[in-house]
Amino acid sequence: MVLPVIADSLKHALMITSFVMVVMLIIEYINVQTRGKWSNKLQSSRWLQIPLSAFLGIVPGCLGTYTVVSLFSHRITNFASLVTVMIATSGDEAFIMMAMIPGTFLKITFIIFFIALIIGYFLNLFPKLANYQPFEAHRGFHHHKNEKECICFEANNVQSQFKNISFSRFLFMFGVSVLFVLILLGGIGPEKWNWVRFVLLGSAAVILFIVSTVPEHFLDEHIWEHIIKKHFIKIFLWTFGTLLVLGFLEGHFEIEQWVRGNLYFILIIALLVGIIPESGPNMVFISLFVAGTIPLSILLANSIVQDGHGSLPLLAESKKSFLYVKIINLFVGLVTGLIGIYFNL
């Protein structure tokens, strides 16, 4: 009983973590390649900031959220756009939902995108609140210091990079090649061919191209330092640990029956856990939803309140702003959750 649960949890954790890393790397590549210029559109107007912030929020991971927090701290966007991006984002849980429940992920993304728009535009109707700004005036917005090093693709250098291949590049290429073969053979991801398997295979092929052609700087600073060291172990351990605990609990307790009889209590827990500026703990609610233990309304409420690591820079810059955002998000999440439970969603 113990070994099958461990093996199953390990297999699913590896699959989820691998997919998370693949999508993170693609987004990192796009951001570096464009030098973050797409974020400058947030400066257009306070009304355009709302849909742009909502869009950046639904981009999986914390990249879009970090961008809006930085723009807010530089007095480029307003508080309404900050609330908008925090409602729209689901942090690293977005990657995990994409891997485990792609259909539900799209539904949740669609719903929270429009909820974020509504709340953002509503806050803009109250200039004093919408323009709340605790920071002293900052000028400019700084991108990567070594912009010259952050050219992701230079055709003239690809051949020399292969001739003098570094150990790190060989290691990355070998690892991605193994991932590609495992997906191709059904060892990771769906056992049958479907659109999810095609997406995984295509994504792995894109990653193989990236690790084969980017300069050493990108391999060392962006892939290793930013993605693998900061995210891989943490996401894998949280995912594996949550799946393992739930696997043992489901084998010994009637969790589903207890949860369904205490939905309002679970809703409050989901909201409170969402306050934590950390992605891992929210994985519990995704796993409970996948198991059919909680309804969509509770997962949706948790997704509205939680923002992964996206709020950590805000917490460091302004604890009052962090508190105000969380209070608003808690209220929105509570109302959404109660409406969903009432209508059995």
N, C-alpha and C positions, 0 to 999 in steps of 0.2 A: 504493500500500500504506500509506503514511504517513498521508495525509489521511483515508481511511476509518476508520482506527483512532482518530485524534484526534476525528473527528466523532462516532463511536459512543460513545467514552468521555465526550465532552462532553455528549451527549444523556442518557446514563444518569446522569451526575453531577448534572445539573440536575434530573432527575426525582427522584432519591434525596434530594438536598438540599432540594428544595421540600417533599417529603413530611415530611422530618425537621422542618422549620420549622413546618409546619402542626400536627403532633402536639405539638411543644414549646409552641406558643402556646396550644393548647387546655388542656394540663396547667397551664400558667402561669395561665391564666384561672381554672380551677377552684381552684387553690391560693390565689389572691388572694381569690376570691369567698368561700371558706370560712374565710379568715384562718388557715389551717393548723390549724384545730381538730381535724381528723381525726387529727393526729399525737399529740394528747393521750392517746389511748386506749392508747398504748404504756406509760403509767404504771400501768396497771391491776394487773399482777402480772408477775413474772419469767417465768411460764409462758405468759401471754398475749402477752408481748413477742415471743416467737419467731414465731408465725404472722403477727402484725402486721408485724414486721420483714421477714419473707419476702415478704409482700404488697407492702410499700413497695419492696422490692428489685426485684420484677419489673415495677414501673411503669416504662415506658421513660424513659430519661434518668437524671439524677443527683439529681433532686428528692427522691425517697424516701430515697436514701442520705445526702444532706446532712442530712435531717431526723433520721435515726437517729444520725449522727455528732454532731450538735449535742446531741441528747438524752443521748448517752453522755458528752459533755464536761461536761454539766450534772448528771451523776450521776443521771439519770432512768431510763435503761436500762442494762443490764449488758453485759459483754463478749461473752457468748453471743449476744445480739441483734445486736451489731456484726458478729460473724463471719457470722451468718445473713444479714444484709442484703448483705454483701459477696459472699457466694456467689451469692445470688439475682440480684444486679444484673449487667447487661451494659453499663451506661453508654449512650452514644449509639449503640453498635452495635445496640441493640435496635430503634431507629428504622430503621436501615439494613436489618436482617433483615426487619422488617415490610414494607419496600418491595420488597426483592429476593426473599425466600423466606418469604412469610407462613405457609405450611403448616409449614415447618421451624421457623420462629420460635415457633409455638405449641407444637410438640413440645419444643423446647429449654426454653422457659419452664416447661412442665409438669414436666419432669425436674428442672431446677435448683431449682424451687420446693420439691419434696419432698426433694431432697438437702439443701437449706438447712434445712428443718424437722428432718430427722434429725440433722444435725450440731449444730444449735442446742440441741435437746432433750438430745442426748448430753452436750454441754458443761455444761448445767445440772445434770447429775448430779454434777459436781465443783465445789462452791461456791467453792473458792479460785480456780479458773481462771475460772469463769463470772462471778464478781464482781470480777475484776481491774479496778482503777481507778487510773490514774496521776495523775488530776487532783485538785486540792484542791477542796473542796466549793464549788459554785456554787449560787446560789439563783435560781429562776425561769427562764423561757424567753422570750426577747424576739422579738416579731414585728415587723412593719413599723412604723417610728416614726410615719409619717403615716397612721394607719389611716383617718382621715376621707377622705383623698384616694384610698384604695384601694377605693372602692365602684365595682364594675365596671359596674353598670347602674343608671342613674337615669332613669326614663321622662320626668321633667319637663325634663331637660337635653338629651335627644336632639335635639329640634327646634332649639334654639338652637345646638347644635353643628353642625348642618347649615347653618343660616343663616350662621354665622360659621366656616365650615370652614377649618381650618388647612392649610398646605401639606403637613405630614407626614401628616395624615389623608387628604387627597386622594391623596397618593403611595401610601400603604398600600392604599387602596380600589382605586386603579387597578391596582396590582400584583397584588392578589388576584383582581380581575376578569379580568385577562389569564390568570392561572393557571387560573381556573374555565373560561374559554373553551377554553384549550389542552387541558385534561382532557376537556371535552365533545366536542371535535373529534378527540381521540386523539393530539394532538401530544405530550402527556406522559402516561405511564402505559401500560397495555395498549391495543393498537390495537382489540381486540374488547371488546364489553361483557361484563363479568363482575363478580363481587362486589368485586374490588379496585378497579375503575373506579368503581363506585357509592360505595364508601367514600371514595375520593379526592374525588369530586365533592361528596359530602355534607360532608366535612371542609372543603373550600374554601368551601362555603356558610356553614358555621358561622364560619369565620374572617372572612368578609365581614361577617357580623353583628357579630362582636366588634370589628373595627377601625372599624365604623360607629357603634358605640354607647358604647364605653368612653371615659372622660375622657382629657384630654390627658396627664395624669400616667401613665396606663397605657401610652399610646402611646410616650411618651418614655423612661420608666424601665424598663418591663417588656419591651416589644416591641423597642425600639431598643437600649437599653443592655444588657439581660440576654440577649436571644435573638439578635438579628442581629449586633451587634458582637462578642459573645463566641463565637458558635457558627457563624454562616453561612459566613463566609470559610474558617474552619478546616476545617469538615466538607466544604465543596465542594472545597477544594484537596486534602485527603487522599483524598477519593473519586475525584476526577478523576485525581490523580497515580497512585494505586494501579491504577485501571482502565487507564490509559495504559501504565504499565510492564508490567502483566500482558498487555495486548494485544500489545505488541511482543515480549515473551518467548515468548508462545504461538506467534507467527509464526516464530520462529527456533530455539526449543529444544523438545525433548520433555519439558516440565515434568512432565506427568502420569506418564509412565513412570518418571522419576527419583524423584518423590515417593512413588509407590506401592512403590518398592523400598527406601525409607528412612523408613517410617512412624514408627518409634520415634524417629528423629532429629528428624523434623518435630514430633512430639509434644513433645519437650523444648524445641524452639524456641518452639512455641505457648505453652507454660507460662511460659517466661522472658519472652517478649514481654508476656504477661498481667500481669507484675509492674509494668510501666511505668504510672504513673498518668495515662494519656493514651488517648484513644479511637482516634485515627487509625491507629496501627500495626496494630491488630487487624483492620482492614478487609481486610488481605491474606488472612486465613484465611476470611473470608466469601466473598471473590471466588474463592478456590481451591475452596471447597466448591461454589459456584454453577457453576463450570466442570467439576465432577465430578472434581477433582484430588485432594482429600482426603476421607476419610470423615467421617460425622457425629461420630464419637467424638472427633476432634481439635478440631473446632469447638466441641463441647460442653466439652471440657477447657479450652480457651481462654476460653470464656464463664464458666466457674466461677472461674478465677483473676483475670481482668481485671474491673475495675469502673470503667473510664473515669476521669472526674474525681472520682468519688465519694469516693475515698480521699485526695484532695489536702488537704481540711481536716483530716483525721486526721493526715496526715503533718506538717502545720504545727503541730498541737496536741501530738502525741506520736509521735515516731519509733519508740519501742519498741512502742507499740500497733500501728502500721502494720506493723512487722516481724513481730510475732506473728500478726497476721491473715493476712499473705501466706504465712507458713510453713504455717499450717493449710490455707489455700486451695490452696497448691501441692501438698500431700499429697493433698487430696481430688481435685484435678484430675488428678493423676498416676494415682491408683488408678482413677478413672472412665475415663480415657483408655485405660489398659492393659486394663481389662475390656472396653471397647468394641472395641478392636483385636482382642482374643482371640476375641470372638464375631462379628467382621466387621461391626460396626455403623458 
